Amino acid sequence: QVQLVESGGGLVQPGGSLRLSCAVSGIIFRRYPMGWYRQTPGKQRTLVAGINIGGSINYTDSVKGRFTISRDNAKNMVYLQMNSLKPEDTASYYCNTFPSVLFNWGQGTQVTVSS
């Protein structure tokens, strides 16, 4: 069974950094494009960044230049390095395949950007 386990969230001041991690099990990880999504209460979950199996990367405009997605196929991990965080980045963050979501969501990790 597929498991997605996100970690690394927390409370950070504006301008700070966090690194999110997602441990993936139950699939042949290297065969799937992976993405990070975020959701705030009352809003839809949206794609923040995606990394294809060939390594090409997509970012939503609001995080370009600040966030970096990466993957480690040997460890079945996907990461999101978030720099220059803004209060509007506050959300629950999730990983899953992209552009289509193929698996059940994990529990997510909460990121709160506040002074």
C-alpha positions in Angstrom: 0.0 0.0 0.0 1.2 3.5 -0.9 2.3 5.7 2.0 3.2 9.4 1.8 4.6 10.8 5.0 5.4 14.5 5.1 7.5 16.2 7.8 9.5 19.3 8.4 6.9 21.9 8.9 6.7 24.4 11.8 6.5 28.0 12.9 8.9 30.4 11.2 9.2 34.1 11.0 8.8 36.0 7.7 12.0 35.7 5.7 12.9 32.4 7.3 13.4 29.0 5.8 12.1 25.5 6.2 12.9 22.2 4.5 10.0 19.8 4.0 10.5 16.1 3.4 8.2 13.4 2.0 8.9 9.8 2.5 7.2 7.6 -0.1 6.7 3.9 0.1 4.7 1.2 -1.7 5.6 2.3 -5.3 8.5 2.2 -7.7 9.3 5.8 -6.8 11.6 6.7 -9.7 8.8 6.1 -12.2 6.5 8.8 -10.8 6.6 12.6 -11.2 6.2 14.0 -7.7 4.8 17.3 -6.5 4.3 19.4 -3.4 0.8 20.8 -2.8 -0.6 23.2 -0.2 -4.0 23.9 1.2 -5.4 26.6 3.5 -8.7 26.2 5.3 -11.7 26.7 3.0 -9.6 26.6 -0.2 -8.6 23.9 -2.7 -5.4 22.1 -2.5 -3.0 23.5 -5.2 0.2 22.4 -6.7 3.2 24.4 -5.5 6.1 22.6 -7.3 6.5 19.4 -9.4 9.5 17.4 -10.4 9.4 15.0 -13.3 11.2 11.7 -13.5 13.7 13.3 -15.9 14.4 16.1 -13.4 12.5 18.9 -15.1 10.8 21.2 -12.6 7.7 23.3 -12.5 6.8 26.0 -9.9 3.7 28.0 -9.3 4.5 31.7 -9.9 4.2 32.8 -6.3 7.1 30.6 -5.2 9.5 30.9 -8.1 12.9 31.9 -6.9 12.1 31.1 -3.3 11.3 27.4 -3.2 13.3 24.5 -4.6 11.9 21.0 -5.1 14.2 18.0 -5.3 14.1 14.2 -5.1 16.3 11.4 -4.1 15.3 8.2 -6.0 17.7 6.1 -3.9 15.9 7.1 -0.7 12.3 7.4 -2.1 12.2 11.0 -0.8 11.0 14.3 -2.2 12.0 17.6 -0.6 10.9 21.2 -0.7 13.4 23.8 0.4 11.5 27.0 1.2 13.3 30.3 1.6 12.2 33.8 2.1 9.0 32.6 3.5 6.0 34.9 3.5 2.8 34.9 5.7 0.9 33.9 2.6 2.9 30.7 2.4 1.1 29.5 5.6 -0.7 26.3 4.8 -0.7 22.6 5.2 1.8 21.0 2.7 1.4 17.6 1.1 3.2 15.5 -1.4 1.7 13.3 -4.1 2.2 12.5 -7.8 1.8 15.3 -10.4 0.2 16.5 -12.5 -2.4 13.9 -11.6 -2.9 12.9 -8.0 -2.8 9.1 -8.0 -2.6 8.2 -4.3 -4.4 8.9 -1.1 -3.1 12.0 0.7 -0.8 11.8 3.7 -1.4 13.7 6.9 0.5 16.7 5.6 2.8 19.1 7.5 1.8 22.5 8.7 3.8 25.5 7.8 3.0 28.7 9.7 4.8 32.0 8.8 4.2 34.6 11.4 6.1 37.1 13.5 
